Amino acid sequence: MSEQPRDHAGRWRVAITGIGVKTPAGCDVKSFTHAVLAGTPTASPITRFDTKGLPSRIACQVPDFDLDPYGSPKTIRRLARFTVLGLTAAMDALADAGGPAAEPGRAGIFTGTCLGGMENLNAQTRAAAARGPGAVSPLAASMFMFSAPGAAISMELGWTGPNLTVTTACASGTDAIGLATRHIQSGELDLALAGGSDAGGITEEMMASFGTAGALSCRNEDPAAACRPFDAARDGYVMGEGAAYLVLERLTRAQERGATVHGIVVGYATGCDAYHMTAPYPGGLRSSRVMREAIADAGLTAAAIKQVNCHATATIAGDTAEAAGLRAVFGERQPPVTASKGVFGHLTGAAGAAEAVVAVLSAGLGVVPPTAGHDQLAADCAGLDVVTGGPRHIGPGPVLSNSFGMGGQDASVVILPAPRAT
């Protein structure tokens, strides 16, 4: 099936030929894969600012990495953290793809973000309050605007095709990948960089907001055990930051140029609960619809899905609704599931992109990564087959990756392993 140039609907098949990551679990694909398959939690105490008085004082932070290959220090200093993470991850993805070329107008950039450059906005607001408007940097607007990563990437590459910034809360990264896929399936684009970047969550203001709302884990003395997806003792997620990008192109084009194909994006669906700003629709009704539509878009049945990378924030409401949705879609035959947030936290707008990378790697390796922090299945998540302890070898096959965000934003993608060599 995956060897055919077009899918069941007559659309071009979309190959993943490059992967780039800057995450708490690693800043290159090799280290990222190792951490994910080992189920190694990356939460630690926040040291960037004074956390006294905050309910949650831990986060999953991207470790320092060498910026020299990505531009001059002067250029990097003019970019917000989420832009730096996005630009560097995108450049790594393009290098991994072998530096494919395309007509500038037929190459696009699709970036998901949720909180963007919030740290820069907050810093400038404080400067203005303390010293007046004259203290505000002339670079402020360009640093915290949500479209900054896409703009930086386009200027680096000279690509003049669509440069879209998607902000659908925690589903942003998944929606960015889905939109890019649609552009290539239709033949509108030959090449795309798609993913997400976010860093605004690890700020005093956002940590205070999400913390007082009860969304964050307060296991400050035991960060490694803080994020516990689907677990009976879960008490919220650990805030994270990071970026992940995929290079997408028509499968036939990738094969013609001899590119390594990591996987194929075959299904995508997006929708909205239209119910509540923070709570998911009860019973998983709306999330199950999006899962079903993504699977149908892939030309598959639920029985064909070999594993699911869940959104699973380790919040009671979120996990309960997703579990209900999974039961509605898969019934008694539940595929094994994993939840990557136990390893690298909640990357907000980049979460779906990083988890899509996990799905690509899992589909090809034929393994389900363990869910870090999960010890005992919660009663309200009954019926799920949550993988723990170590990777479970199941063989290559289709992976469903879910993203469900605030405001009822739902998105799912289906990824196949790379075509078999002939």
C-alpha positions in Angstrom: 0.0 0.0 0.0 2.6 2.6 1.0 4.7 1.8 -2.1 2.1 3.4 -4.3 2.8 7.0 -5.4 -0.8 8.1 -4.6 -3.1 7.2 -1.8 -6.6 5.7 -1.7 -8.1 9.2 -2.4 -5.8 9.9 -5.4 -3.5 12.3 -3.5 0.2 12.3 -3.6 1.8 10.3 -0.7 3.8 12.5 1.6 7.2 11.3 2.8 9.0 12.4 5.9 12.7 12.8 4.8 14.1 14.9 7.6 13.8 15.2 11.4 15.1 17.9 13.7 14.6 18.3 17.4 15.6 20.7 20.2 13.9 19.2 23.3 14.4 18.5 27.0 15.0 14.8 25.9 17.8 15.7 23.5 18.9 18.2 20.8 19.6 15.6 18.2 17.6 12.7 16.9 20.0 10.0 18.4 19.9 11.3 21.9 16.2 12.1 21.7 15.5 8.5 20.6 17.6 7.1 23.4 15.8 9.1 26.1 12.3 8.3 24.7 13.0 4.5 24.4 14.6 4.5 27.8 11.6 6.3 29.3 13.9 8.8 31.0 12.1 11.7 32.7 13.8 15.1 32.2 12.0 17.3 34.7 14.2 19.4 37.0 13.9 22.5 39.3 13.6 25.8 37.4 16.7 28.0 37.7 16.0 30.8 35.3 14.0 32.9 37.7 12.9 32.9 41.4 10.2 30.3 41.8 9.3 31.1 45.4 5.6 31.1 45.9 4.8 29.2 42.7 2.7 26.0 43.2 4.9 24.2 40.6 8.6 24.9 40.6 9.8 22.3 38.1 9.9 22.1 34.3 11.4 20.2 31.4 14.0 22.5 29.9 16.1 22.2 26.7 19.8 21.8 27.7 22.4 24.2 26.3 23.6 23.3 22.8 26.2 24.8 20.4 24.7 27.7 18.5 27.7 28.4 16.4 26.6 26.3 13.4 23.4 28.2 13.1 24.4 31.8 12.8 26.4 34.7 14.2 26.0 35.5 17.9 24.6 38.9 17.0 21.9 37.3 14.9 21.0 34.8 17.6 20.8 37.5 20.3 18.1 39.2 18.3 15.9 36.2 18.4 13.5 35.0 21.1 14.2 31.6 22.7 11.3 29.9 20.8 12.6 31.3 17.6 16.1 30.0 18.2 14.8 26.6 19.1 12.6 26.5 16.0 15.2 27.8 13.6 17.9 25.3 14.8 15.5 22.4 14.8 14.3 23.2 11.3 17.9 23.6 10.0 18.7 20.2 11.5 15.7 18.6 9.8 16.7 20.0 6.5 20.3 18.8 6.9 18.9 15.3 7.8 16.9 15.3 4.6 20.0 16.0 2.6 19.4 19.6 1.9 16.7 19.2 -0.7 16.1 22.1 -3.1 12.9 23.3 -4.6 11.6 26.4 -6.4 11.4 29.0 -3.7 7.7 29.5 -4.3 6.9 25.8 -4.0 8.6 25.4 -0.6 6.5 26.2 2.5 7.0 26.5 6.2 4.3 25.5 8.7 4.9 26.3 12.4 2.8 25.6 15.4 3.1 27.6 18.6 0.9 28.4 21.6 2.8 30.7 24.0 5.5 31.8 21.7 7.9 34.5 23.0 6.0 35.1 26.2 9.2 35.6 28.1 10.2 38.5 25.9 6.7 40.1 26.2 6.8 39.8 30.0 10.3 41.2 30.2 9.4 44.3 28.1 6.2 44.8 30.1 8.3 44.9 33.3 10.8 47.2 31.7 8.1 49.7 30.7 6.5 49.5 34.1 9.7 50.2 35.9 11.4 52.8 33.6 8.8 54.0 31.2 8.1 53.3 27.5 11.6 54.3 26.5 12.9 51.2 28.1 11.1 49.0 25.6 13.4 47.4 23.0 12.8 48.3 19.3 13.1 44.5 18.7 10.4 43.6 21.1 7.6 43.1 18.6 9.7 41.0 16.2 10.9 38.9 19.1 7.6 37.8 20.6 5.3 37.7 17.6 4.1 34.2 17.0 5.3 34.2 13.4 8.9 34.9 14.3 10.2 31.3 13.9 8.7 30.9 10.4 10.0 34.3 9.4 13.5 33.4 10.6 13.5 30.1 8.8 12.2 31.6 5.5 14.9 34.3 5.5 17.6 31.7 6.2 16.4 29.5 3.3 14.9 32.1 0.9 11.7 30.1 0.6 8.8 32.3 -0.6 5.9 29.8 -0.5 3.3 29.7 2.2 4.7 30.6 5.6 1.9 29.8 8.1 1.8 30.0 11.8 -0.8 27.8 13.5 -1.9 28.5 17.0 -4.5 25.9 18.1 -3.3 25.6 21.6 -1.7 22.2 22.4 -2.8 20.9 19.0 -0.7 23.5 17.1 2.2 21.3 16.1 0.0 18.5 14.9 -2.2 21.0 12.9 1.0 22.5 11.3 2.1 19.0 10.1 -1.5 18.3 8.9 -1.7 21.5 6.9 1.7 21.0 5.3 0.6 17.5 4.4 -2.5 18.8 2.7 -0.4 21.2 0.6 1.9 18.4 -0.7 -0.9 15.9 -1.2 -2.7 18.4 -3.5 0.5 19.2 -5.5 0.5 22.8 -4.4 3.9 22.4 -2.8 6.9 20.2 -3.5 8.6 20.7 -0.1 7.7 21.8 3.4 9.2 22.2 6.8 6.5 21.5 9.4 6.5 21.3 13.2 6.3 23.5 16.2 8.3 25.6 18.6 7.4 27.0 22.1 9.2 28.3 25.1 6.7 30.8 26.7 5.4 28.4 29.2 8.5 28.4 31.4 7.9 32.0 32.7 6.8 33.2 36.1 3.5 34.4 34.8 2.6 31.2 32.9 3.8 28.9 35.7 1.7 30.9 38.1 -1.4 30.8 35.9 -1.3 27.1 35.0 -0.2 26.3 38.6 -3.0 28.1 40.3 -5.4 26.5 37.8 -4.3 23.1 39.1 -3.0 21.9 35.7 0.7 21.4 36.8 2.2 18.7 39.0 3.4 20.0 42.3 5.8 17.1 43.0 8.6 19.7 43.4 10.7 17.4 45.6 10.6 14.5 43.1 10.6 15.9 39.6 11.4 12.6 38.0 8.1 11.2 39.2 6.0 14.3 38.6 4.3 13.7 35.3 2.3 10.5 35.4 0.1 10.0 32.4 -3.0 7.8 32.9 -1.7 7.0 36.4 -3.9 6.7 39.5 -1.6 9.2 41.3 -1.4 11.8 38.5 -1.7 15.4 39.6 -0.9 17.4 36.4 1.7 17.9 33.8 5.2 19.3 33.9 5.7 22.4 31.8 8.2 22.1 29.0 9.7 23.9 26.0 11.2 22.8 22.7 10.9 22.5 19.0 10.6 19.8 16.4 10.3 19.9 12.7 9.8 17.4 9.9 10.8 17.8 6.2 7.9 16.7 4.1 7.9 16.1 0.4 6.1 14.0 -2.3 7.2 10.3 -1.9 8.0 10.0 -5.6 10.2 13.1 -5.4 12.1 11.7 -2.4 12.6 8.4 -4.1 13.8 10.0 -7.3 16.5 11.9 -5.4 17.5 8.9 -3.3 16.5 10.4 0.0 16.1 8.4 3.2 12.4 8.1 4.0 11.7 8.0 7.7 7.9 7.5 7.3 4.8 8.6 5.6 2.1 10.9 6.8 -1.1 9.2 5.6 -3.9 10.6 7.7 -4.9 13.9 9.4 -8.0 15.3 11.0 -8.8 18.4 13.1 -11.9 19.6 14.9 -13.2 21.5 17.9 -15.1 20.5 20.9 -17.1 23.8 21.0 -17.7 23.1 24.6 -15.5 24.7 27.2 -12.3 26.8 27.4 -10.3 24.4 29.5 -12.3 21.2 30.0 -12.6 18.5 27.2 -16.0 17.4 26.0 -17.2 14.7 28.4 -17.0 11.1 27.4 -14.4 11.6 24.7 -17.1 12.1 22.1 -15.4 14.9 20.1 -11.8 13.5 20.4 -13.0 10.1 19.2 -14.5 11.7 16.2 -11.2 13.3 15.2 -9.3 10.0 15.7 -11.8 8.1 13.5 -11.6 10.8 10.8 -7.8 10.7 10.8 -7.8 6.9 10.5 -10.4 7.1 7.7 -8.4 9.8 6.0 -5.5 7.3 5.9 -7.7 4.7 4.3 -7.3 2.5 7.3 -9.6 0.9 9.8 -9.2 1.1 13.6 -8.0 -2.5 13.7 -5.0 -1.5 11.5 -3.6 0.9 14.0 -0.7 -0.8 15.9 -0.1 1.8 18.6 -1.2 5.3 19.8 1.0 8.2 21.0 -1.5 9.8 23.3 -1.8 13.5 24.2 -2.1 12.3 27.9 -1.3 15.4 29.9 -1.5 13.6 33.3 -4.5 15.7 34.2 -7.6 14.0 35.5 -10.0 15.6 33.1 -7.8 15.3 30.0 -6.6 11.7 30.5 -10.2 10.5 31.4 -11.6 12.1 28.2 -8.9 10.7 26.0 -9.2 7.2 27.5 -13.0 7.3 26.8 -12.3 8.4 23.3 -9.8 5.5 22.8 -12.4 3.0 24.1 -15.0 4.5 21.7 -12.7 4.1 18.7 -11.0 0.8 19.4 -13.5 -1.0 21.6 -12.2 -4.2 23.3 -9.2 -4.4 21.0 -7.1 -1.6 22.5 -3.7 -1.0 20.8 -0.8 -0.4 23.1 -0.4 3.3 24.0 2.4 5.5 25.1 2.5 9.1 26.4 5.7 11.0 25.7 4.9 13.8 28.2 6.2 11.6 30.9 9.7 12.0 29.4 9.9 15.5 28.1 6.9 17.3 29.6 4.2 19.3 27.9 5.8 21.4 25.1 2.5 23.2 24.5 2.4 24.4 20.9 5.4 22.1 20.0 4.0 19.1 21.8 2.2 17.6 18.8 5.3 18.0 16.6 7.7 16.4 19.1 5.2 13.5 19.7 4.8 13.1 15.9 8.6 12.6 15.8 8.2 9.9 18.4 5.4 8.4 16.2 7.7 8.4 13.2 10.5 6.7 15.1 8.1 4.2 16.7 6.4 3.3 13.4 9.7 2.5 11.7 11.4 0.7 14.7 8.3 -1.3 15.4 8.4 -0.5 19.1 6.1 1.3 21.6 8.2 3.5 24.0 7.5 3.2 27.7 5.3 5.8 29.5 7.6 7.4 32.1 5.9 8.0 35.4 3.2 5.4 35.0 2.9 2.8 37.7 -0.8 2.0 38.2 -3.6 2.5 35.7 -6.2 5.0 36.9 -9.8 3.6 37.3 -11.1 6.3 35.0 -8.6 5.1 32.3 -9.6 1.5 32.5 -9.2 -0.7 29.4 -6.1 1.1 28.1 -2.9 -0.9 27.4 -0.3 1.5 28.7 3.3 0.4 27.9 5.6 0.7 30.9 9.0 -0.5 32.1 10.7 -0.6 28.7 10.0 -0.6 24.9 7.5 -3.1 23.7 8.4 -4.7 20.3 5.4 -5.1 18.1 6.8 -4.7 14.6 6.5 -1.8 12.2 3.0 -0.4 11.5 0.7 2.6 11.5 0.8 4.9 14.5 -1.9 7.3 15.6 -0.7 10.5 17.3 -3.2 12.6 19.2 -3.2 16.3 20.3 -6.0 17.9 22.3 -5.7 21.5 23.4 -7.4 24.2 25.5 -10.5 25.6 23.9 -11.4 22.1 22.6 -8.8 22.0 19.8 -8.4 18.4 18.7 -6.1 17.0 16.0 -4.7 13.6 15.1 -2.3 12.3 12.5 -1.5 8.8 11.2 2.0 7.9 10.3 3.2 4.8 8.4 6.7 3.4 8.5 8.9 3.9 5.4 8.1 1.8 2.3 9.9 -1.6 2.1 13.0 -1.7 0.0 12.4 -3.5 -3.3 
